[in-house]
């Protein structure tokens, strides 16, 4: 049984210029997750997909494999499934495929280990991803999602809405071959708290993460 983890880290970013190279709690953003992956120590191989020489050198020092980012996959139109398809074509002989993203700097080593163990040891699940469980009043395209406005339940009694953190995904080779997607038909939804789920997409997110890193994680 062999597993591989891919971490795409591009040097360019639209909403937050140079996002992955920005300083967060005294370290470059990309360093946080790569250190946690190293600490988790569960994957047979870790591949860093980047167009940054700085990140490439750092990854090699960590003992990771590096590949050059394909220009078409460095565009903002590329998504996680596009990346996984490319990575699978380059590394087709593993049993389990994982994607982790450095924009989730507080993804903990324990979470990585637990998600790995769930996917590789629980046959009823063909994939895994991290998520939060949200109890609030949600609307989509002008319609309520999880409640009826004329019958207001207590917020704690609402049917929860599950939100992907976009921090970690894992899938078996068989499931990927069947669905060509990073989530299979029988995923395990691994719930994390709001602190661990922080995802850096805006300058505001970066400020929030700085506060959480300092106050919650003592960084």
C-alpha positions, -999 to +999 in steps of 0.1 A: +000+000+000+015+033-011+003+068-006+013+101-022+005+137-011+006+166-035+009+202-024+005+228-051+022+261-043+023+287-070+042+320-066+015+342-082-019+351-066-046+374-077-065+385-046-035+385-022-004+392-042+024+367-034+001+351-009+020+318-004+052+338+003+037+362+028+048+362+064+023+346+089+033+345+126+070+348+118+071+322+089+064+321+053+028+309+047+039+278+029+062+267+057+034+261+082+017+233+064+049+217+050+062+214+086+030+198+097+031+173+068+067+165+078+056+160+114+027+138+105+051+114+086+024+092+071+029+096+033+053+075+013+060+105-010+052+142-008+053+161-041+055+199-041+042+214-074+056+249-077+068+277-100+089+293-072+126+286-069+125+296-032+098+270-024+115+244-045+147+247-025+129+247+008+109+216-002+141+197-013+157+206+021+126+190+037+132+158+017+102+163-006+099+157-043+095+188-064+079+192-099+076+224-120+041+239-121+026+235-155+018+270-168-018+263-176-023+250-140-008+282-126-038+302-139-067+311-116-090+291-138-073+258-127-090+239-100-083+210-076-096+183-100-075+197-128-044+195-106-052+160-094-057+148-130-023+162-139-006+147-109-022+113-114-009+112-149+026+118-136+024+094-107-002+067-116+011+038-094+000+048-059-029+033-039-040+066-022-038+102-034-039+132-011-040+169-018-031+195+009-030+232+005-007+257+022-035+283+023-047+261+053-017+269+076-033+255+108-041+220+094-027+200+123-005+169+120-030+149+141-057+158+115-035+147+087-027+114+104-064+107+113-075+114+077-048+092+063-058+063+087-095+067+079-089+064+042-064+037+042-079+015+069-117+020+067-130+001+036-164+017+037-149+051+027-133+058-007-123+093+000-119+119+028-120+156+032-119+182+060-149+203+067-168+224+092-203+218+105-222+251+106-254+257+126-268+289+112-296+303+089-284+297+053-299+310+020-289+302-015-301+320-046-329+337-027-342+306-010-336+293+026-315+262+026-319+246+060-350+261+077-384+277+070-385+314+079-421+311+092-410+284+117-378+296+135-360+269+153-332+275+178-299+278+159-285+247+177-315+227+164-310+237+128-299+210+103-262+218+100-246+228+067-213+212+059-186+234+044-154+220+028-124+237+043-105+231+011-075+221+032-072+184+028-086+158+003-078+121-001-090+094-024-082+059-033-068+050-067-098+029-076-123+057-067-103+083-087-102+060-117-139+056-115-150+092-108-121+113-120-128+136-090-110+143-057-141+132-038-156+097-044-190+083-038-185+074-002-164+102+014-156+105+051-163+141+062-137+149+088-149+178+109-124+204+122-129+235+143-131+270+130-095+277+140-080+248+121-103+255+091-089+290+084-082+293+047-063+323+033-080+339+003-081+376+012-061+402+031-087+399+058-082+362+061-045+368+066-052+392+094-076+368+111-050+340+107-023+361+123-046+366+153-055+329+156-019+318+152-009+341+180-038+336+204-048+300+198-017+283+186+009+304+205+029+310+174 
